[in-house]
Amino acid sequence: MATTIGVARLTLYLEGTFSLKDKRQIVRSLTQRMRNQFNAAIAETADLDDVRVATIVAVVVSNSAPHADEMLAAIIRFVEARVESGALGEVETELIPYGD
């Protein structure tokens, strides 16, 4: 059975953060809500020391490429609706076939 790994890389531009502590509080809250809502791996992976930018990656695994794509789209909509004091910037998605 084929497996599909879906990856979404989301760049958030945070306008209301003035310290790394503010940024980490916002990112931690958002990533925790994402984990609670979706069966996905979520991590902040880049721009860790930039107060105004956060890069979050979500990874899903499915036995169907369309299902993985739907899951990523739902995660992106969720983030877009819940970005606090900022805006969703670049979004990159990739579906990776794995196995047979």
Buried (B, 14 or more C-beta within 10 A) or exposed (E): EEBBBBBBBBBBBBEEBEEEEBBBEBBEEBBEBBBEEBEBEBEBEEBEEEBBBBBBBBBBBBEEBEEBBBBBEBBBEBBEEEBBEBEBEEEEBEBEEEEE
